[in-house]
Amino acid sequence: LALALLCLPLGEGVLRIPLRRGRSVREVMREKGLPEGFLSNLRGDPGRKYQLGGAVAYEPLLNHLDTFYFGEISIGTPPQNFLVIFDTGSANLWVPSSYCQSPACGDHARFNHSLSSTFLGIDASYTLSYGFGDLSVVLGCDTVAIQNIILRNQEFGLSLDEPSRPFYYLDFDGILGMAYPGVAISGFPTLLQNLLQQDQLSKPLFSFYFSRNPTYNYGGEVILGGVDPQLFSGEVLWAPVVQELYWKIGIEGFSIGLSVTGWCSRGCHGIVDTGTFLLTIPGQFLPALLQALGAEQSDYGFLVDCSSVPKMPTLYFAVGGAWLPLPPSVYVLQNDGICTVGVESTYVSSASGRPLWILGNLFLRQYYSIFDMANNRVGFATA
């Protein structure tokens, strides 16, 4: 199977979608002359979105000051275009709509159901909860197009109200969730389910590539139905999904340089999440990690001396019986001569009580990732 995947041509049933790198909210704030602390009250716990109790669904966007990657889809007949995050950390599709009159919606593309001849309304509304507020949607059904893939009768959310902060300041319009149906609004097939049921993919898998030097016009790619071996090198390391809700895998160990920490001696879990930018670590480990890296907390994040980056230790994750290195050139972010360690913390543990990590875009810049729906596993290869 691995050999077959590596040789899979990007032909019929395989779709390559370019991703754009959006401006971070920090960049937008600077352009608008807003103070750095303007959104500080929105900071939440990134792990909160993986707790299933108390709300209909949890969504991404807790890394509100950092970068997002998004691509284009269309909904309706004739098609209306939207920029969406292809997000493995959630399972619902939603876009702003003409029902929504909040400033956040007015500043983005809005789906107008009255202009689509194929739209069907569904008499159901739901709440999607964020770390900084709630987003309400009403459900509808329409044709969704992703380049040359046409999905009929796809359910999706039309926003009724969106919090102005931070949605007003974000470059994308909505979210296309790619997690398991168990975390989607129940009773309605997800977009991935419809892709499979309507026989639109050559293989029941998809893959992500994130550029290490992203621009607005090219930040990476998501490939539906296949992989592109030109975007990675070496063998693919496979890790089984340990809970079929999110793309959650086991982490058997963590090392700072050659020093194995023992933090995951009893096992940790990691959620591979393309809707999260930073590397998120269990909160109890953050002070020790920052001390080992020589980082200091500031208004800009966890600061390090830019001249010391080449000498900083490589981080290693034990996954699938092998060690995956993350060098400082990847986990340290450099902006305007300021260097920060690209991590944040969560105090939410996995459902089993194991420490929870979130392997976001920063980790995935180093590793081409393959999401195998048929075999419930995630593959990693050096990007």
C-alpha positions as CSV (number, residue, x, y, z in Angstrom):
1,L,0.0,0.0,0.0
2,A,2.8,2.4,0.9
3,L,4.4,1.8,-2.5
4,A,1.1,2.3,-4.3
5,L,0.6,5.6,-2.5
6,L,4.0,6.9,-3.4
7,C,3.4,6.0,-7.1
8,L,-0.1,7.4,-7.2
9,P,-0.3,9.8,-10.2
10,L,-2.0,13.2,-9.7
11,G,-4.6,12.3,-12.3
12,E,-8.4,11.7,-12.4
13,G,-9.9,11.8,-8.9
14,V,-6.9,13.6,-7.4
15,L,-7.2,17.3,-6.9
16,R,-4.4,19.8,-6.0
17,I,-5.6,22.9,-4.2
18,P,-3.1,25.7,-3.7
19,L,-3.1,27.3,-0.2
20,R,-2.5,31.0,0.5
21,R,-0.7,32.3,3.5
22,G,-2.9,34.9,5.2
23,R,-1.6,37.9,7.0
24,S,-1.4,37.2,10.7
25,V,-3.7,39.3,13.0
26,R,-0.5,40.9,14.3
27,E,0.3,42.2,10.8
28,V,-3.3,43.5,10.2
29,M,-3.2,45.2,13.6
30,R,0.1,47.0,12.7
31,E,-1.4,48.1,9.3
32,K,-4.4,49.5,11.1
33,G,-2.3,51.1,13.8
34,L,-3.9,49.1,16.6
35,P,-2.0,48.4,19.9
36,E,-0.5,45.0,20.4
37,G,-2.8,44.4,23.4
38,F,-6.0,45.0,21.4
39,L,-6.9,41.3,21.2
40,S,-5.2,40.1,24.3
41,N,-8.5,39.4,26.1
42,L,-9.3,36.8,23.4
43,R,-6.4,34.5,24.3
44,G,-7.8,31.1,25.3
45,D,-6.7,27.5,25.7
46,P,-6.1,25.9,22.3
47,G,-7.0,22.5,23.7
48,R,-10.5,23.7,24.6
49,K,-11.8,23.0,21.1
50,Y,-11.2,19.2,21.6
51,Q,-13.6,19.0,24.6
52,L,-16.8,17.6,23.3
53,G,-19.1,18.4,26.3
54,G,-21.3,21.5,26.6
55,A,-21.6,22.8,23.0
56,V,-22.6,21.5,19.6
57,A,-19.1,21.7,18.2
58,Y,-15.7,23.3,18.8
59,E,-13.8,25.0,16.0
60,P,-10.3,26.4,15.5
61,L,-8.9,30.0,15.5
62,L,-7.5,30.1,19.0
63,N,-4.1,31.2,17.6
64,H,-5.6,34.6,16.9
65,L,-2.3,36.5,16.4
66,D,-0.7,34.1,14.0
67,T,-0.9,32.9,10.4
68,F,-3.7,30.9,8.7
69,Y,-3.5,29.0,5.4
70,F,-6.6,28.8,3.2
71,G,-7.8,27.9,-0.3
72,E,-10.8,28.6,-2.5
73,I,-14.1,26.8,-2.9
74,S,-17.5,27.8,-4.3
75,I,-21.0,27.2,-3.2
76,G,-24.3,27.5,-5.1
77,T,-25.5,27.9,-8.7
78,P,-24.1,30.0,-10.2
79,P,-21.1,29.6,-7.9
80,Q,-20.2,32.0,-5.1
81,N,-16.5,32.0,-4.1
82,F,-15.1,31.7,-0.6
83,L,-11.7,31.4,1.0
84,V,-11.7,28.7,3.6
85,I,-9.3,27.0,6.0
86,F,-8.9,23.3,5.1
87,D,-8.9,22.3,8.8
88,T,-8.2,18.8,10.1
89,G,-9.1,20.0,13.6
90,S,-12.9,20.4,13.0
91,A,-15.5,18.6,10.8
92,N,-18.1,21.3,9.8
93,L,-18.2,23.5,6.7
94,W,-19.5,27.0,7.2
95,V,-19.2,30.4,5.5
96,P,-20.5,33.9,6.2
97,S,-24.0,34.5,4.8
98,S,-26.3,37.4,3.9
99,Y,-28.2,36.6,7.1
100,C,-25.3,38.0,9.0
101,Q,-25.1,41.7,9.4
102,S,-22.2,41.9,11.9
103,P,-19.1,43.9,10.9
104,A,-17.1,40.6,10.6
105,C,-19.5,39.3,7.9
106,G,-19.7,42.6,6.1
107,D,-16.0,42.6,5.6
108,H,-16.0,39.2,3.9
109,A,-17.7,37.3,1.1
110,R,-21.2,36.3,2.1
111,F,-23.3,33.5,0.7
112,N,-26.6,34.8,-0.6
113,H,-29.0,31.9,-0.7
114,S,-31.5,33.8,-2.8
115,L,-29.0,33.9,-5.7
116,S,-28.6,30.1,-5.9
117,S,-31.1,28.1,-7.9
118,T,-29.9,24.8,-6.1
119,F,-30.1,26.0,-2.5
120,L,-32.4,24.2,0.0
121,G,-32.9,25.5,3.5
122,I,-32.8,23.3,6.5
123,D,-34.8,24.3,9.5
124,A,-32.0,23.9,12.0
125,S,-29.5,26.2,13.7
126,Y,-26.5,25.5,15.8
127,T,-23.8,27.2,17.8
128,L,-20.1,26.7,17.1
129,S,-18.1,27.7,20.2
130,Y,-14.7,29.4,20.2
131,G,-12.3,30.3,23.0
132,F,-13.3,34.0,22.5
133,G,-17.1,33.7,21.8
134,D,-19.7,31.8,19.9
135,L,-20.7,31.7,16.2
136,S,-24.2,30.8,15.3
137,V,-25.2,29.2,12.0
138,V,-28.3,28.0,10.2
139,L,-28.0,24.9,8.0
140,G,-28.5,24.8,4.3
141,C,-27.9,22.4,1.4
142,D,-26.3,23.3,-1.9
143,T,-23.8,22.4,-4.6
144,V,-20.2,22.8,-3.4
145,A,-17.3,23.0,-6.0
146,I,-13.6,22.5,-5.2
147,Q,-12.0,23.2,-8.6
148,N,-13.3,20.4,-10.8
149,I,-14.9,18.4,-8.1
150,I,-18.6,19.0,-7.8
151,L,-20.5,17.8,-4.7
152,R,-24.3,17.8,-4.9
153,N,-26.5,18.3,-1.9
154,Q,-23.8,19.2,0.6
155,E,-25.0,20.5,4.0
156,F,-23.1,23.5,5.3
157,G,-23.5,26.3,7.9
158,L,-24.6,29.9,7.0
159,S,-23.4,32.2,9.7
160,L,-26.1,34.3,11.5
161,D,-23.7,36.2,13.6
162,E,-19.9,36.3,14.0
163,P,-17.7,38.0,16.7
164,S,-16.0,41.0,15.3
165,R,-12.8,40.2,17.1
166,P,-11.0,38.5,15.5
167,F,-13.1,37.5,12.5
168,Y,-13.1,41.1,11.2
169,Y,-9.3,41.0,11.0
170,L,-8.9,37.7,9.2
171,D,-8.2,37.2,5.5
172,F,-10.3,34.0,5.1
173,D,-14.1,33.7,5.0
174,G,-15.0,30.3,6.5
175,I,-13.8,26.9,7.5
176,L,-13.9,23.5,5.8
177,G,-13.5,20.8,8.5
178,M,-11.7,17.6,7.6
179,A,-11.9,15.7,11.0
180,Y,-14.0,12.6,11.7
181,P,-17.9,12.8,11.5
182,G,-18.0,12.2,15.3
183,V,-17.2,15.9,15.9
184,A,-19.5,17.3,13.2
185,I,-23.1,18.4,13.6
186,S,-24.9,15.0,14.0
187,G,-27.3,13.7,11.3
188,F,-25.6,15.4,8.4
189,P,-22.8,14.0,6.2
190,T,-19.5,15.9,6.3
191,L,-17.9,17.1,3.1
192,L,-15.3,14.3,3.3
193,Q,-18.1,11.7,3.6
194,N,-19.8,13.1,0.5
195,L,-16.5,13.1,-1.4
196,L,-16.3,9.4,-0.7
197,Q,-20.0,8.6,-1.2
198,Q,-20.1,10.5,-4.5
199,D,-17.0,8.7,-5.7
200,Q,-15.0,11.9,-6.2
201,L,-11.6,10.6,-4.9
202,S,-9.2,8.1,-6.4
203,K,-8.1,7.0,-2.9
204,P,-9.7,7.7,0.5
205,L,-6.9,10.0,1.6
206,F,-5.7,13.5,1.4
207,S,-2.3,15.2,2.1
208,F,-0.9,18.6,3.1
209,Y,2.3,20.5,2.2
210,F,3.1,23.8,4.0
211,S,5.9,25.9,2.5
212,R,8.8,26.9,4.8
213,N,8.8,30.3,3.0
214,P,5.1,31.0,2.5
215,T,3.7,34.0,0.7
216,Y,0.1,35.1,0.2
217,N,0.0,33.6,-3.3
218,Y,1.6,30.3,-2.3
219,G,1.6,29.0,1.2
220,G,1.4,25.3,0.4
221,E,-1.0,22.7,-1.0
222,V,-3.7,20.3,0.0
223,I,-4.1,17.3,-2.3
224,L,-7.4,15.4,-2.2
225,G,-7.3,11.8,-3.2
226,G,-3.5,11.3,-3.4
227,V,0.0,12.4,-2.5
228,D,2.8,14.1,-4.5
229,P,6.2,12.4,-3.9
230,Q,7.9,15.5,-5.3
231,L,6.9,17.4,-2.2
232,F,8.7,15.1,0.3
233,S,11.8,12.9,0.6
234,G,12.5,9.6,2.2
235,E,10.0,7.0,3.6
236,V,6.6,7.7,5.0
237,L,6.3,7.0,8.7
238,W,2.8,5.9,9.7
239,A,1.1,6.4,13.0
240,P,-2.3,4.9,13.8
241,V,-5.2,7.2,14.9
242,V,-5.9,6.4,18.5
243,Q,-9.4,8.0,18.6
244,E,-11.5,8.5,15.5
245,L,-12.8,11.9,16.3
246,Y,-9.8,14.1,15.5
247,W,-6.6,13.0,13.8
248,K,-5.1,12.0,17.1
249,I,-2.0,9.9,17.3
250,G,0.3,8.6,20.0
251,I,3.5,10.3,21.1
252,E,5.8,7.9,22.8
253,G,8.5,10.3,23.9
254,F,9.9,13.9,23.6
255,S,13.5,15.0,23.6
256,I,15.2,18.4,23.8
257,G,18.4,17.7,21.9
258,L,19.8,14.5,23.2
259,S,18.1,14.8,26.5
260,V,15.0,12.6,26.7
261,T,12.6,14.3,29.0
262,G,10.4,11.5,30.2
263,W,7.3,13.7,29.8
264,C,5.7,11.1,27.7
265,S,7.0,8.0,29.4
266,R,3.4,6.9,30.1
267,G,2.3,8.1,26.7
268,C,1.1,11.3,25.2
269,H,-1.4,12.1,22.5
270,G,-0.9,14.5,19.6
271,I,-3.7,16.0,17.4
272,V,-2.5,16.8,13.9
273,D,-4.3,20.0,13.2
274,T,-4.0,22.1,10.1
275,G,-6.2,24.8,11.6
276,T,-3.7,25.5,14.4
277,F,-0.5,27.5,13.6
278,L,1.8,26.9,16.5
279,L,3.1,23.9,18.3
280,T,1.0,23.5,21.4
281,I,2.5,21.6,24.3
282,P,0.9,20.5,27.6
283,G,1.0,23.4,30.0
284,Q,2.9,21.6,32.8
285,F,5.9,21.2,30.5
286,L,6.1,24.8,29.2
287,P,8.3,26.3,31.9
288,A,10.9,23.6,31.6
289,L,10.9,23.8,27.8
290,L,11.4,27.6,27.8
291,Q,14.2,27.3,30.3
292,A,15.9,24.7,28.2
293,L,15.6,26.9,25.1
294,G,16.7,30.0,26.9
295,A,13.4,31.8,26.0
296,E,11.8,34.7,27.9
297,Q,8.2,35.7,27.9
298,S,7.4,39.1,26.5
299,D,4.5,41.0,24.7
300,Y,5.8,39.5,21.5
301,G,5.8,35.9,22.7
302,F,8.7,33.7,24.0
303,L,11.8,35.7,22.9
304,V,15.2,34.3,22.1
305,D,18.3,36.0,20.7
306,C,18.3,35.6,17.0
307,S,22.0,35.0,16.9
308,S,21.6,32.0,19.2
309,V,19.1,30.2,17.0
310,P,21.6,28.0,15.1
311,K,23.0,26.7,18.4
312,M,19.6,25.9,19.9
313,P,18.7,22.2,20.4
314,T,16.6,20.2,18.0
315,L,13.3,18.9,19.4
316,Y,12.5,15.2,18.8
317,F,9.1,13.5,18.9
318,A,8.9,9.7,19.2
319,V,6.1,8.7,16.8
320,G,5.4,5.3,15.4
321,G,8.6,3.8,16.8
322,A,10.9,6.5,15.2
323,W,12.1,10.0,16.2
324,L,10.9,12.9,14.2
325,P,13.2,15.9,14.5
326,L,12.0,19.6,14.6
327,P,15.1,21.9,14.2
328,P,15.2,25.4,15.6
329,S,15.1,26.8,12.1
330,V,11.5,25.6,12.0
331,Y,10.2,26.1,15.5
332,V,11.7,29.6,15.9
333,L,9.8,32.3,14.1
334,Q,11.6,35.4,12.8
335,N,9.6,38.6,12.2
336,D,11.1,42.1,11.8
337,G,14.3,41.0,13.5
338,I,12.4,39.5,16.5
339,C,12.8,35.8,17.1
340,T,10.2,33.9,19.1
341,V,9.7,30.2,19.9
342,G,6.6,29.1,18.1
343,V,4.9,27.3,21.0
344,E,1.9,27.9,23.2
345,S,0.4,25.8,26.0
346,T,-2.8,23.9,26.7
347,Y,-4.0,22.7,30.1
348,V,-6.5,20.3,28.5
349,S,-5.5,16.7,28.6
350,S,-6.6,13.9,26.2
351,A,-9.8,12.1,27.0
352,S,-7.7,9.3,28.5
353,G,-5.9,11.8,30.8
354,R,-2.7,11.7,28.8
355,P,-0.9,14.9,28.1
356,L,-2.1,16.5,24.8
357,W,0.0,18.1,22.1
358,I,-1.3,19.9,19.1
359,L,0.9,19.5,16.0
360,G,0.0,22.6,14.0
361,N,1.2,24.2,10.8
362,L,4.6,25.0,12.4
363,F,5.3,21.3,12.9
364,L,3.8,20.5,9.4
365,R,6.2,22.8,7.7
366,Q,8.8,20.2,8.5
367,Y,6.6,17.2,7.6
368,Y,4.4,16.4,4.6
369,S,1.4,14.9,6.2
370,I,-0.9,12.2,4.8
371,F,-4.4,11.5,6.2
372,D,-5.5,8.0,5.4
373,M,-9.2,7.7,6.0
374,A,-9.4,4.0,4.9
375,N,-6.8,2.8,7.4
376,N,-7.2,5.5,10.1
377,R,-3.6,6.6,10.2
378,V,-1.5,9.6,9.6
379,G,1.7,9.5,7.6
380,F,4.7,11.9,7.9
381,A,7.6,12.4,5.5
382,T,10.3,15.1,5.4
383,A,8.8,18.0,3.4
